[in-house]
């Protein structure tokens, strides 16, 4: 997960140096690095698993959506 934060920070830094603004940039400037990291960690999925289709067509898409929702709601547990 720390690797994701490193990559995200560098992307945000380049964006801001190019004159870009966003709510994410405002959080970093207003509240500092520690708060930005806490906020971003809440947005990073706790676990990235490779997705392999269990079935073809719409059924496989539905299974993927439900699995992503379940992982997103797990709260990192």
C-alpha positions as CSV (number, residue, x, y, z in Angstrom):
1,X,0.0,0.0,0.0
2,X,2.9,2.4,0.7
3,X,4.0,2.0,-2.9
4,X,0.6,3.2,-4.0
5,X,1.0,6.3,-1.8
6,X,4.4,7.0,-3.3
7,X,3.1,6.8,-6.8
8,X,0.0,8.8,-6.0
9,X,2.0,11.5,-4.3
10,X,4.4,11.8,-7.2
11,X,1.5,12.1,-9.6
12,X,-0.2,14.7,-7.5
13,X,3.1,16.6,-7.1
14,X,3.6,16.7,-10.9
15,X,0.0,17.8,-11.4
16,X,0.4,20.6,-8.9
17,X,3.7,21.7,-10.4
18,X,1.9,21.9,-13.7
19,X,-0.5,24.4,-12.3
20,X,-3.3,21.9,-11.6
21,X,-5.7,22.2,-8.6
22,X,-8.0,19.6,-7.1
23,X,-9.6,18.7,-3.8
24,X,-6.8,16.3,-3.2
25,X,-4.2,19.0,-3.7
26,X,-6.2,21.3,-1.4
27,X,-6.2,18.6,1.3
28,X,-2.4,18.2,1.0
29,X,-1.8,22.0,1.2
30,X,-4.3,22.8,3.9
31,X,-3.9,19.8,6.3
32,X,-0.4,18.4,5.4
33,X,1.1,15.1,4.3
34,X,-0.1,13.0,7.3
35,X,-3.8,13.9,6.7
36,X,-3.4,13.5,3.0
37,X,-1.9,10.0,3.6
38,X,-4.8,9.1,5.9
39,X,-7.4,10.4,3.4
40,X,-5.8,8.6,0.5
41,X,-5.4,5.3,2.4
42,X,-9.2,5.3,2.9
43,X,-9.5,5.4,-0.9
44,X,-7.1,2.6,-1.7
45,X,-8.7,-0.9,-1.9
46,X,-7.3,-3.1,0.9
47,X,-6.4,-6.0,-1.5
48,X,-6.0,-6.2,-5.2
49,X,-6.8,-9.7,-6.5
50,X,-6.4,-10.8,-10.1
51,X,-9.9,-11.1,-11.7
52,X,-10.6,-14.2,-13.7
53,X,-14.0,-14.6,-15.3
54,X,-16.0,-17.4,-13.6
55,X,-18.6,-17.5,-16.4
56,X,-19.2,-15.7,-19.7
57,X,-21.3,-12.7,-20.4
58,X,-23.5,-10.8,-18.0
59,X,-23.2,-13.3,-15.2
60,X,-19.4,-12.9,-15.0
61,X,-19.7,-9.1,-15.0
62,X,-22.3,-9.3,-12.2
63,X,-20.0,-11.5,-10.1
64,X,-17.1,-9.1,-10.6
65,X,-19.2,-6.1,-9.5
66,X,-20.4,-7.9,-6.4
67,X,-16.9,-9.1,-5.5
68,X,-15.6,-5.5,-5.9
69,X,-18.4,-4.2,-3.7
70,X,-17.7,-6.8,-1.0
71,X,-14.0,-6.0,-1.0
72,X,-14.7,-2.3,-0.9
73,X,-17.0,-2.6,2.1
74,X,-14.7,-4.8,4.0
75,X,-12.9,-1.8,5.5
76,X,-9.4,-3.3,5.1
77,X,-10.2,-6.3,7.4
